């Protein structure tokens, strides 16, 4: 955003000019998803999910409680679902892999870790190779059917120390600076190897899954969170990290919110959360509080009440109908359900806005049936709900007509039905439905987005995967012409005025339940996945086209005067209280900080002001939430096009708002040096009366040069530099490597209201040979002392507790860009 306000004068001008350079910043290119117009839906967590999101296969397994056909005898379970007692001669079993195509996960040896005492057994395509107490090695190989199926059994367990916390992990690991690629061992990393066996709780995600997901700007967690038919009400009943599995049947399965937030952070993708239909206000509030505290601060969060509440096949529709009728919202039960959905959505939005102290990061989403503008008008108009809503979501699915598809005898017949205008859900008619919904959305001043979409070749009357017309559906989804369907659908969506399009769905096996995966399994080559290729080609050729898409600031439509026709429904009168015009814009950042008046800075011809701290620096996060550090192109100006990052976390003491202390940092690099610049605005700068530098105004720089991010300093290239502003010296933290001379240059430029610290670090002194794509750990802390004596407070970029001096795992992540 460009801010031309002159009210703050020039008190921050010198600091910002030095920090950002004399040219206005241009947004840095993100590596993957910053300009993507697309999002993706996740899958349900099950043992046959061929997207395989987690590195621990046990987290996708069938719950022991549900595996009735695999169990024998009396079994008692603990609160997390682990068998704590098994009757003599009994067994507790689970499927941890089911029907996965060969190559979905690596074949060969896997490590099984567990706690407790007892006896494990492995069957189907899993076989024990060797084992000792607490650790087995098994072999996983698909059979002649070219399909992987594997089961695990607990044949006996010690009630005093039962078998529990089973983890099933592949060999190898990752380099800490590249979570997208599996490696066989430490020899393929530069001192930052993380093995799956030792670091599974930290790695969490399958590198192949991260590689697939990184192209999408938004992740809709509806399926991964197990939202459909989920009756959860109380906070205590939420999914837990410690559960035996996050998989299972509807109403049981679902990933913990901690895992979903972590995935969004690592991919720097905006999460889309659907709240359970029966959840209490306390549940909604606590969920929002966790997201607010743990989601990367530059990410938006899409919030939706449940999923397809209008859809009569789901229990959430029955719930809404019951509630709406009891409240007397409408004489028609379906209309009452739509109005309850509208009312409850606004309630949920209000809780999230209260927690987030406004709605500057919260995208408030309602959704409805694409073929019913009447439903859309009812939902958006009820009690003026459009005033509290940012986006209306529909699901543009192309299939043509179910009866006509049953008559198809070839793949060509399938595509004829999908594109023939005489069928209601053919491609041309689906685009017409999009156009109608776009008009409704525009009339209410909300964005039109897609919560799902793509092809919808499925016949729910079939009894088996091989029954007609299912084989034709599979063949059509593998045919290059399906890519053309997707390209035309997305092009029509854009031309009609649609914005974010969240396709359905992540890789999944083609079955009688549908062929919805853009790939059939996570490692399927792109050349064999025409739908996936079409999505990537579209998003690369159509960088997101709407205002606020690729930036960190949420930009809303102004609420226009809503016409009488748009407000009408069969049973809904015009809302006379609706404002004729209500401008809604992205609100200021949580830490407004001063302005640069244009007369104080030489400006490039194309801009009117510099990016200032009031409008917030253009923070650029890539590849899993890592801050981007641009390579310096001009040796005379290493700060040209460098991104800037704001410090927001108060670690200890008290900071009385941004008038008391505000700071941001930026960095660049070349083959010889890493350059860092920290700008600080302080209402009382230069207080220095203590013998310990961190008790005065001081800056601390934390650097993990190889990105290993372990919980202890490695005595090689984990550094803690403390800049003593009074003495003009650098103090090395006690856990840093013991070296006689700190290999850096630094200088401080002061102004009346702050200072800028410039630091130049030679790579040779850090023991690093830099390259584009390299990941490092980094954090910046600023100490503030306004009145002498001990410091008053401390501000940090990433750490949320003041333990970084002894725990590098608290540092933030950065990536060296091109």
ABEGO torsion letter per residue (X at the ends): XBBABAAAEAAAAAAAAAAAEABBBBBBBBAAAAABABBBBBBBBBAABAAGABABAAAABBBAAABAAABBEBBBBBAAGBBABBBBGBBBBBBABBGBBBGABBBEBBBBBBBEBEBBBBBEABBBABBBBGBBBBBBBBBAAGBBBBBBBBABBBAABBBBGBBBBBBEBBBAABAABBBABAAABBGABBBAAAAAAAAGBBAAAAAAAAABABBBAAAAAGABGBABABAAABBBAABABABEBBGABEBBAAAAAAAAAAAGBBBBBBBBAABBAAAAAAAAAAAAAABBAABBBBBBBEBGAABAABAAAAAAAAAAAAAGABABAAAAAAAAAAAAAAAAAAAAAAAAGEAAABBBBBBBBAABAAAAAAAAABGGAAAABABBBBBBBBAGBAAAAAABABAAAAAAAAABAABAABAAAAAAAAAAAAAAAAAAGBBBBBABEEBBBBBAABABAABOAAAAAAAAAABAAAAAAAAAAAAAAAAAGBBBBBBOBBBBBBBAAEBABABABAABBAAABAAAAAAAAAAAABBBABBGAABABBBBBBBBBBBAAAABBAABBBBAABBABBBBBBBBBABBBEBBBAAABBBBAABABBBBAAAEBBBBBBGGGBBBBBBBABAABAABGBBBBBBABBABEBBBEAAABBBBBBBBBBAABBBBBBBBBBABBGBBABABAAABBBBBBBBBAAGAGBABBAGAABBBBBBBAAAGBBBBBAABBBBABBBBBBBBBBBAAEBBBBBBBBAAAAGBBBBBGBBBBBBBBBBBBAAEEBBABBBBAABABBAAAABAAABBBBBBBX
